[in-house]
Amino acid sequence: MASADEPSVTRKSLIAALVLMYLAVTMPSVLARPAGPAPEASPLGSAPESGARNPLPGAQSWTVATALLPGYTIRRTVPEVRIQFTVADDRGHLLHSLSGSDFRILDNRAAVVLSNFSRLDDLPLQIGILLDVSDSVQKTAVRERKAAEFFVQHVLRPQTDRASLLAFGSEIRLWQRSTGDRGALSQALASVKQLGYATYLYDGVYRACREQFPASEDGNTAQRILLLITDGDDNGSLRSLGDAISAAQRREIQIFALSVHSPRLVPDGDKVLRRMADDTGGQFYVAGSEKDFPAIFAAMEQQMRTQYAVSFQPGEQTPGFHAVKIEMAGRQALRVHARQGYFYDAP
């Protein structure tokens, strides 16, 4: 989704003549060059995400239309950033009646002007279910699979939603391609086997985001969700926690993480999962037992399907990561939950 910022620069006749002379000299050689082969797609995980040159997700690349006659203008389009988020009160209840004037958006600490504000209800979901089947979750493996099954049967809407199933241990494997068929997903869940003793959590998240969620397209309103069911431990991954988070941010994916353990415990893995959720605009949940599933997944679905969306042009057109903060204008007691930023890739 993008709109254009179109500054106009009137060229004088002399500049136009110089441009025409330059084109007259250079165009024949350009046209005479043989067309090279199309670039091949990089294999999954072959290059660090930080080196990618993809356009800003959900935004249109820069274009320039240069006029060669006096009185015409030079035009360019600047990509728009689109961020979805939720707002809750101090009791955790979501608020649904706010307007654009209730918010202030900071891009790298500089205020920006909203070009669009909307509330999105009953969003269709594009989901990647990522299940930990490493040795570290042997004691909770049965409950984790039941959690995934509960999500498939009670949250997934076959008419509008699509979900894929992946599992990771010392390798990452796709068990079911994206589908709205609950039966196929349940059958795949029953077939999942342990994949070694190591826990490649960060690699699993990174590859799931890259493989199961293609780059955003204009007009695509499906909410992108990675449902991560794990204890949060990692050992052996080639990617880092930051790599995993940036892969989700680049694809506009919200990570909803679930860990199955006693609520009285706060293992180190919870801190990892909470950071993944917070940095991508998702949520982190702890289930003490199967009795917690109905309440947890009801709250999770509400978070996933009902969100606000804002669009704005980058405050600074500088490459790299831009930190974004959405603040309440005069209502500080409310909590905004959104991803922490976006990547701007210069043309």
Beta strands, then each sheet from edge to edge (+ up, - down):
strand 1: 64-65
strand 2: 75-76
strand 3: 81-88
strand 4: 103-107
strand 5: 110-112
strand 6: 114-120
strand 7: 125-132
strand 8: 162-168
strand 9: 172-179
strand 10: 223-229
strand 11: 254-260
strand 12: 284-287
strand 13: 307-312
strand 14: 320-328
strand 15: 335-338
strand 16: 341-344
sheet 1: 1+ 2-
sheet 2: 6+ 13- 3+ 15-
sheet 3: 5+ 4- 14+ 16-
sheet 4: 9+ 8- 7- 10- 11- 12-
end
